[in-house]
Amino acid sequence: MHIREATPDDAPGIARVHVATWRTAYSGIVPAEHLAGLSYERSEARWHENLAGQGDGRFTLVAEVDGAIAGFASGGPGRDDAPGYQGELYGLYILVAYQRHGIGRALMLTAARRLAADGCKAMIIWVLKDNLQARAFYEALGGVPLSEKTITVGGAELIDMAYGWPDIRSLTHGEARPM
Ligand SMILES: CC(C)(COP(=O)(O)OP(=O)(O)OC[C@H]1O[C@@H](n2cnc3c(N)ncnc32)[C@H](O)[C@@H]1OP(=O)(O)O)[C@@H](O)C(=O)NCCC(=O)NCCS
């Protein structure tokens, strides 16, 4: 397993992971029609634009296994929701076939190190409250529940929950333990 910074050429591989993982992770949480309507092509175009325009501290990391993208993490400056949390992990997705092999942990620790190097002292991530597997993962890595808000996804009102790491060093001093 190899973690590296993503480039615009990674847009197809990231889109493949993003759409496939949304469909598995959010089945039974996000409306089925919305998941069925997700498009690899649209996702790829958005990722290409996103990766080509990345700056201002935003970054995307990919984890490759045998040369193919098995997961990715994106992060950057915290958005306005939680003052004091300078760094945010915007998303973290691992293909279902590669979950529970330490890739999520390794991506998260690498992202935390990157945020810390950019001067962030605290990190936040938002996760759907019904996404119990991801919540178990964040709790295993020491995340503390911070707050909740209602968001609309595919026409459904869902609860989004924030987990925080008030001292990012609790992550950056951790061990990546790759597969
Ligand atoms: C959540 C996710 C990122 C975790 O990544 P991962 O590579 O599967 O997790 P890791 O193997 O690094 O797990 C690290 C630790 O987290 C905990 N953990 C991970 N998945 C868990 C689960 N499903 N249930 C309970 N604990 C879990 C365990 O303590 C695990 O350590 P262990 O395997 O030694 O017991 C990944 O499963 C995923 O992409 N899920 C679908 C998409 C998603 O929900 N993303 C988050 C959106 S905010």
The ligand as an SDF file (V2000), in Angstrom:
LIG
                    3D

 48 50  0  0  0  0  0  0  0  0999 V2000
  -14.7180    4.2690    7.6660 C   0  0  0  0  0  0  0  0  0  0  0  0
  -13.5150    3.8680    6.8060 C   0  0  0  0  0  0  0  0  0  0  0  0
  -12.8720    5.1170    6.2050 C   0  0  0  0  0  0  0  0  0  0  0  0
  -12.4890    3.1700    7.7180 C   0  0  0  0  0  0  0  0  0  0  0  0
  -11.3620    2.7780    6.9530 O   0  0  0  0  0  0  0  0  0  0  0  0
  -10.7700    1.2920    7.0710 P   0  0  0  0  0  0  0  0  0  0  0  0
   -9.5580    1.2240    6.2220 O   0  0  0  0  0  0  0  0  0  0  0  0
  -11.8620    0.3320    6.7870 O   0  0  0  0  0  0  0  0  0  0  0  0
  -10.4290    1.2250    8.6260 O   0  0  0  0  0  0  0  0  0  0  0  0
   -9.0960    0.6630    9.3250 P   0  0  0  0  0  0  0  0  0  0  0  0
   -8.8410   -0.7110    8.8490 O   0  0  0  0  0  0  0  0  0  0  0  0
   -7.9900    1.6610    9.1830 O   0  0  0  0  0  0  0  0  0  0  0  0
   -9.6170    0.6030   10.8370 O   0  0  0  0  0  0  0  0  0  0  0  0
   -8.9530    1.1830   11.9370 C   0  0  0  0  0  0  0  0  0  0  0  0
   -9.7370    0.8900   13.1980 C   0  0  0  0  0  0  0  0  0  0  0  0
  -11.0200    1.5480   13.1620 O   0  0  0  0  0  0  0  0  0  0  0  0
  -12.0180    0.6920   13.7610 C   0  0  0  0  0  0  0  0  0  0  0  0
  -12.9880    0.3120   12.7240 N   0  0  0  0  0  0  0  0  0  0  0  0
  -12.8480    0.4390   11.3810 C   0  0  0  0  0  0  0  0  0  0  0  0
  -13.9620    0.0110   10.7480 N   0  0  0  0  0  0  0  0  0  0  0  0
  -14.8030   -0.4050   11.7140 C   0  0  0  0  0  0  0  0  0  0  0  0
  -16.0930   -0.9710   11.6900 C   0  0  0  0  0  0  0  0  0  0  0  0
  -16.7460   -1.1920   10.5330 N   0  0  0  0  0  0  0  0  0  0  0  0
  -16.6760   -1.3030   12.8630 N   0  0  0  0  0  0  0  0  0  0  0  0
  -16.0390   -1.1140   14.0310 C   0  0  0  0  0  0  0  0  0  0  0  0
  -14.7910   -0.5620   14.1160 N   0  0  0  0  0  0  0  0  0  0  0  0
  -14.1920   -0.2180   12.9730 C   0  0  0  0  0  0  0  0  0  0  0  0
  -11.2680   -0.5270   14.2860 C   0  0  0  0  0  0  0  0  0  0  0  0
  -10.8850   -0.2450   15.6060 O   0  0  0  0  0  0  0  0  0  0  0  0
  -10.0820   -0.5840   13.3530 C   0  0  0  0  0  0  0  0  0  0  0  0
   -8.9810   -1.2310   13.9220 O   0  0  0  0  0  0  0  0  0  0  0  0
   -8.8810   -2.8630   13.8070 P   0  0  0  0  0  0  0  0  0  0  0  0
   -9.2120   -3.2430   12.3850 O   0  0  0  0  0  0  0  0  0  0  0  0
   -7.4540   -3.1120   14.1870 O   0  0  0  0  0  0  0  0  0  0  0  0
   -9.8930   -3.3750   14.7710 O   0  0  0  0  0  0  0  0  0  0  0  0
  -13.8900    2.8750    5.6700 C   0  0  0  0  0  0  0  0  0  0  0  0
  -14.4740    1.7340    6.2430 O   0  0  0  0  0  0  0  0  0  0  0  0
  -14.8190    3.4550    4.6340 C   0  0  0  0  0  0  0  0  0  0  0  0
  -14.3760    4.0030    3.6400 O   0  0  0  0  0  0  0  0  0  0  0  0
  -16.1420    3.3100    4.8650 N   0  0  0  0  0  0  0  0  0  0  0  0
  -17.1310    3.7160    3.8760 C   0  0  0  0  0  0  0  0  0  0  0  0
  -17.1180    5.1840    3.5590 C   0  0  0  0  0  0  0  0  0  0  0  0
  -17.3150    6.0500    4.7790 C   0  0  0  0  0  0  0  0  0  0  0  0
  -18.2100    5.8330    5.5710 O   0  0  0  0  0  0  0  0  0  0  0  0
  -16.4390    7.0640    4.8980 N   0  0  0  0  0  0  0  0  0  0  0  0
  -16.5190    8.0450    5.9470 C   0  0  0  0  0  0  0  0  0  0  0  0
  -17.3350    9.1670    5.4460 C   0  0  0  0  0  0  0  0  0  0  0  0
  -17.2720   10.5210    6.5910 S   0  0  0  0  0  0  0  0  0  0  0  0
  1  2  1  0
  2  3  1  0
  2  4  1  0
  2 36  1  0
  4  5  1  0
  5  6  1  0
  6  7  2  0
  6  8  1  0
  6  9  1  0
  9 10  1  0
 10 11  2  0
 10 12  1  0
 10 13  1  0
 13 14  1  0
 14 15  1  0
 15 16  1  0
 15 30  1  0
 16 17  1  0
 17 18  1  0
 17 28  1  0
 18 19  1  0
 18 27  1  0
 19 20  2  0
 20 21  1  0
 21 22  1  0
 21 27  2  0
 22 23  1  0
 22 24  2  0
 24 25  1  0
 25 26  2  0
 26 27  1  0
 28 29  1  0
 28 30  1  0
 30 31  1  0
 31 32  1  0
 32 33  2  0
 32 34  1  0
 32 35  1  0
 36 37  1  0
 36 38  1  0
 38 39  2  0
 38 40  1  0
 40 41  1  0
 41 42  1  0
 42 43  1  0
 43 44  2  0
 43 45  1  0
 45 46  1  0
 46 47  1  0
 47 48  1  0
M  END
$$$$
